[in-house]
Amino acid sequence: MNLKSLTRPVLGAALALFTSASSLALAGVPPKPTPPQAPGAPVPQPQPQQPQPQPSQQTSQQQARPRIDVVFVLDTTGSMAGLIEGAKQKIFSIASRIAQGKPTPQVRVGLVAYRDVGDAYVTKRYELTEDLDGLFTHLRALQADGGGDTPEHVGRGLGEAVSKLSWDQSRETMKLIFLVGDAPPAQRNDDWNFKHWVKRAAEKHIVVNTVRCGGDAETEVHWKLAAKTTDGRYESLEQSGGMVAVATPYDADLAKVNAELASKTMYAGKKEAQVANRARAEQMAGLAPEAAADRIQFMKTTRGAGKGSGAAASVSSAPAAVGGAVDLAAQPEALASVKEEELPQELQGLDAAGRDAKVKQLAGERKALEEKAAKLAAERDAWRMKNVADKDDSFDANVMKGVKEKAAKHGITY
């Protein structure tokens, strides 16, 4: 046999294999073991690697939903008592209506309350959150007091809203402030100058919609400036805010279901967390009929979005657990990992089988209530669309005007 004719194909095969392995190594793919090739056998060619999808291409249905961040900056001095009390009743209604855009947006709501230097507080700030029950708890605790003179510390209220809350940084997110008050900002040259924060809001693409309560002329000048600078809306309302509850034939039944849902909870966790969650559930159970109905509507809309056509009937309308607690009625499977000392009182003294049976029974009862709540909420929504027209000069109607005006630019329709 001619040695040269044998050597040449063997060397060629080795060179090809080396080239293939090098290419794969550079691409970050470990080479597979290759069996020895017989002299003259065809040389295996490397297979092209399929490109892997990048994280940006793996967009989930939830991530694809548009986002809306809304912050209310409220004057809470004594003259604002009517609007503050109205806002407590309407916060679920406002959030529910915002959430009914198409496609269903993810809605976060924040709050900054302001008064003036010398009052019980200058500002109280509550972070942007999807937990509307928690925000309602903070809003419910606010009382209109103090003030009695003008101006108020509007600059600090607006400044903290712009600079200290965790706004979504995406340009695609719709970012709105509703500045509500009846007195002009104090003329200050410190870090809380009103005009400075109006400009900063515009730079951060935050639209400031202003709502003047009452008829103060100086307030009107500043409120119009803020709205114009940030491409927002200016509105003027009566001192009370003009919010009127609109009853529907479904409110009483929804209020009853809301109260029953709040009772179908079983919080496990540290004792203080259990106490806090039970108190919050009791607060939700005591909502007025219209607010209770709007709360369930909001939960059905936001928690059911992106889960399929039948999901609205299975989403939880009970208060979400906070503070490290877990609601076993919502997560029965979590029972197995709960420490003995963190069991709720209802399960103490039972054996493992008894605990499991009690939790499963509660979860089943709650699921049936949630299906009932979803059906009632859908019927109520249809009734309102047919029978209720917005009162144009109310606070909640003006909030929706401001939302709708900007929504189309973000691909949301109402």
N, C-alpha and C positions, 0 to 999 in steps of 0.2 A: 504493500500500500504506500502511496506517496505521502510522506509525512507532512509536506507543505500543504497538500489538499485537505488533510485532516485538521491541521492546526487553524487554518484560516476561518472556517465556519465556527469553531469553538470560541476563538477570540472574538469574533463578531457577536456571538450570542452573549458573551460576558459583558461586552461593551454596551449592548442594548439594555441588558438587565441593570447595569450600573446607572445608566442614564435615566431609566424609568424610576428606580429607587430614589435617585437624587431629586427628581421632579416631585415625587410624592412627599418627600421629606420637607422640601421647601414649601409645599402647600399645607404642611401641618398634618399630613396623613401618614400614620405609621405603615411601613411596608409589610405586606403579607409574606410569610415564608414561601419560597418558590422551590418546587422540587427540581432536582438535577435534570438537565436537558441532555438527551442523547445527541451524539454528533449528527449534524445534518437536520435535526428536528426543527420545525418552525418556531420562531422566537415569539413568545406571548407579548402582545402589545398592551400597554397600560390603558385601563378604561377611564374615560373622562369623568371627573367628579361632578356630581349634581350640586348646583349652588344651594346653600342652606338659606332658608328665609331669615331675614333680619328681624330684630325685635319690632321695628317700625312697621313691618309687613304683617306682624302677628297681632293686629289690632282686634281686640275683643269687642263684642257688641256693646258692652257697657262703656268702654273707652271711646267708642264712636259717638256716644250721645253728646250733644252740645252741653255746655256748662254755663250756668248763670250764678254769679256772686252778687248778692244784694245786701247792702248795709243800711240800716236806718240810724240816722243821727238825730236824736230827739231832744228838744228842750224839755226838761222835766221840772221847771219852776212852777210855782203855784197856779199861774194863769193857764197852764196847759192841762189842767186836770181832766177836762172833758175829752180831749183827744187821747190822752194816755189811757184812760179807762176804755175808750172805744177801740184803741189799738189792741188791748188785751183780748177783747172779744173777736177781733178781726184778723189776728195774725195767722190763724190757720186758714181762714178764707183766702187771704192774700197769697199765701204760699201755695195753696191748692190750685188757685187760678194760674199762677206763674208756671206751675208744674204741668199744666195741661197743654203746653205748646206741642207742636208736631215738628220733628220727633220729640219725644218726651225728654226734657232737659234734666240734668242733675242740678239741683238747686241747693245752694248754701246760703244761709242767712246769718248776718251778724248785727250787732247793736252797740251803739255808743250813746249813753245818756250824758247830758251836760247841764250844768247850772252856771255858777259864777264863783269867783273868789269870795270867801266869807260864808258860803253856804255849807251845808253838811258835807258835800263833796263837790268837786269841780267836774270830774268825769267818772263814769263807770263804763268799762269796756268789756264786751263779751264777744268771743272769737267767732269767726265764720264757721258754721257747722251745718250738717245735714240733719242733726238731731233737733228737730223742732220742738219736741217735748221739753228738752233741756233749756232751749232758748225761751220758751214760754214761761218756764219756772223763774228765770231771771226777770223777764218782763213783768210778770205778775207781782214780783216783789217791789217794783218801782212805784213810788208814790210822788205825785206832783206836790212840791213844797219849795219854800225859799223864794228867791227872786224878790219881786216887789219893786224893782227899779230896772232901768235899762242903762247900758247894754248888758248882754250876757257873754259868757266866754265861748262864743261860737267857734272862734279860731282854733281853740284847743280841741273841741269836739270833732270838728272836721279834720284837723291835723292828725289826731290819733286814729281816726278812721282810715285815712290815707296811708299813714306810715307805720302803724303798729298792728294791723290785722294781716292775716296770712292770705292775701289775695292770690288767686291763681295767676301765674306769670305768663300764661299763654296769651298771645294776641287774639286767639280765636275765642277766648272766654268773654262773655258779656259781663262787664263790671259796672254796677250801678250803685250810687249813693242817693238816698232820699233824705235831704236835709229839711227838717220840720221844726219851725219855731215861730215866735211872734215878736222877737226883739232883735235889734241889729247887733253885729259883733262889736266888741270893745276894740278901740283903735290901739293896737299894741305894736311895739317894735322889737319884741322878744322872739323866741322860737315859735310862737303860736300866732303869728300874724295871719289873719284870715285870707288876705289876697295872695299871700305866698302859698298857702295850702290849696287854694283854688288852682293856681298855676301848676303846682305839683300833681294835682289830680289829673289835669289835662295831659301832662307829660307821661303819666302812667296809664293813659287811656281809660281812666275812670270817669264815667259820665255822672255829673252831679245834677240831679233833679231837685228843685227847691219848691217847698210848699210853705207859703206864708199863711199863718193863722191870724185872723183879725185884720186890722187895717193900717198898721204902722207904716208910714211912707218911707222912712229910712231903711227899714227892713226890706221893703220892696226893692230899693235900689241895689242893695248888696245881694239879695237873692237872685235878681235878674242878672247881675254881673257873673255870679257863679254859674248859673245855667248857660249863659251865652258863651263863656270862656270854655266850658267843657262839652258844648254841644248837647246840653240837657234841656229840660222843660221847666218853665216857671209857672206855678199855679198859686192862686189865692183862695183860701177857704174861710168859712166862718170859724170862730174861735174853737168851737167844739169838734170840728173836723167833719161834721155832718154824717157820721156813720150810723146807719139805721139797720137793725137786724131784720132780715127777710125770712119769715117762717115758711117752711114747706110741709106738705103732708107726711114727709118721711122723717122729720127731725126727731120727734119723740121716740120713734122706734130705734133710730140710730143712736140716740143718747143712751137708751137702755142697753143696747148691744155694747156700746163703748164702755159703760160701767161694768158690764159683765166680763168683757175682755180684760179690763184692768184687774178684775178679781181672779182671773184664770192665769195667775202668775205664781211662780215658786222659785224664789231667788236663793241660790247657794253661793257661799263665799264668806268672807270675813263679816263679823257681826255688824260692824258699822256700815258696810256696803249693803247688807241685807236691809237694814233699817232705812237707809237713804232711798233704796229702790222701792220699798213698800210705800214710803211717803210720797214718792213721785207717782206711783200707780194710783194711789188714793186721790191725788190732785187731778190726774187725768180723768178719773171716774166721776169727779164732781163738776166737769165742764157743763156750761149751759148747753141746751139742745142744739142751737145753731153751731156753736164752736165745736161741740162733739162730732156733729155730722161733717163739718169741714175738715176736722182732724182725720177722720177715717177716710174721707175722699183723698186727702193728701197722701196718706200712707198707701192706699190702694194704687194711686197713680205712680208714685215714685218707686215703691218697692216691687211693683209688678212689672215695671218697664224692662223690656228686653228679655222676659222670661217665657214668652210664648203666649198663645191666645188664651189658654186656660189658667194662666198663672195668677191673675188678679184675685181669684177666689181663694188662693192658698197663701198669699203673703201675709206676714204678721202685722196686725193693727194694734197689738198690745204694746205698752211702753217697753222700749229697748233697755236691756240691762246696762248699767254703767258702774264705774268704780271698781272694776275687776270682778264683779258678780256675774253669775250666769243664770239665765232663766231656764230652768229645766223643762218647763212647758214648751219652750221653743226649741230646746236642744236636749231631748230625752237621752240621747246617746252620751251626753256629758256626765251623766250620773255615775258611771263606772269610775271616773277619775276624781270625784269629789272626796276630799278628806272628811273623815268622820266628824271632826269638830266644826266643819264648815257646812254641814247639812242644814237645810231649813228645818224649822221646828216641826213642820208637818210630817217629816220623815224620821224624826228621832224616835227611837224605841221600836222601829220596825226592822224585820230581817231583810236580807237582800231582795228576796222575792216580793215581799210586801212593798218595799220602796219602788221597785221596778213597776209593779202593777199600778201603784198610785200615780206615778209620773206619766205612764202611758195613758191612763184614764183621763188625766188633766189635759194632756196634749190632744187627745181626741175630742174632748169637749171644746177646746179652744179652736180647733180646726173647723168644727161645725159652726161656731159663732163667726169665724172669719169669712166663711162662705156666705153666711146670712148677711154680714156687714157689706161684703162686696156687692151682693145683689141689690141691697137697699141703696147703697151709694150710687150705683149705676142708674137706678130708677130716679133717685133724687136729682142727679145731674141732668138727666133728660127732661125732667119737669122744670128745672130752673132755666134751661135753655129755651124752653117754650113759653114760660110764663113770667120771667123776671128780667126786667131791663135795668141796666146800671143807672144809678143816680149820678149824673155827670159831675156834680159839685161835692162829692164825698171823697174822703181821703183814700179809701181803698180803690175807688174808680180811677182816681188820678194816678195812683201807683201803677195800675194796669195800663193806663195811657202811656206812661213813661217806658214800661217794659215793651209794649207792642211796637212803639215807635222805633226801637233799636233792634228788636228781635229779628226782623227780616234780613238785616245785614249779617246776622250770624246763622242764617239758614233755619230759623224757627218761625213757624206761622201759628196764629191763633184764630 
